[in-house]
Amino acid sequence: MNNRPRSLLGQWLYNAVRFYQKYLSPLKMGSTCRFEPVCSAYALDAYATHGVFKATVLVFVRLVRCGPWHPGGFDPVPRGRRWR
């Protein structure tokens, strides 16, 4: 998860998530994410592991699932080239 994206757009999106983690997330009262790892950490891992397009799709699907209708739980970024 310590790798940074290689593309300029990937770096920009990665930094946008880091900005959210550092400045916006602390404004909330406590953790509100149902998943482990939390959605912002998932996004950083996705952008560091996959290309911009695939990572954006993975993050979008994760955010759509995040709500009271889903129980949450452990949901890591998939590894490799195959989609689940």
N, C-alpha and C positions, 0 to 999 in steps of 0.2 A: 504494500500500500504506500510505500515511501517513494515510488517512482512517479515522476511527473509526466503528463502527456507531452508528446513531441510536436504536435501541430499547434499553430498559433491559436486557432479557435479552441482546441482542447485545453490549452493553457489558460485562456481567458475564462472558460467555463469552470475550470478547476479553481481559479482564483476567485471567481464569483461565489462559489460554495464556501471557500475559506473565509471570505468577507462575511458571509451569512453566519458562519460558525463563531467568528470572533466578535462581531458587532450587533447582529440582530437576534441570534438565538439566546444570548443571556438576558434579553429583555422579557422573555417569557418566564412565567413562574413554573419552574420545574420542567421535567422532561415530558413531552407530549407524544413521543413516537412509540408506536406499538411494536416496533420491530427491533431486532438486534442483528447486526449493528444498526444504529440510528440512521435515518434516511440521509443525512448530510455525509456521514462517514461512508455509507453505501455509494453515494454519488462520487466522492473522491476516489474510492477504490475502482469504481466502474470507469471513470475517466482515465485513471492511471493504467488500467488493465486492458481496456478495449479501445477501439477507435471512437471518434466523436459521435458518429451516427449510432452505432450499436449502444454505446454508453448512454446517449440521450434517450433512446428507446427504453433501455432497462430502467433508467431513473424515472421516466414518465410512468411506466407500468407500476413501478414500486409506489410512487406518489398517489396514483389512482387507487391502489389497493389500501392505502393508509386511511382508515376511517372506522367509525363504530361498527360497521357491518363485517369487518374482518378481525379475526382474533389476534393477528400479529404473530410473533414468535421469531425463531432464528431463521434468517433469510439472507445468506451471503451472496455476493456477486458470483454468478456462474463463471467457471474457468473454462478455457478452451474456446474452440470455434463454434461449437454446436449450441443452438438455442434449446431451451427446455420446453 
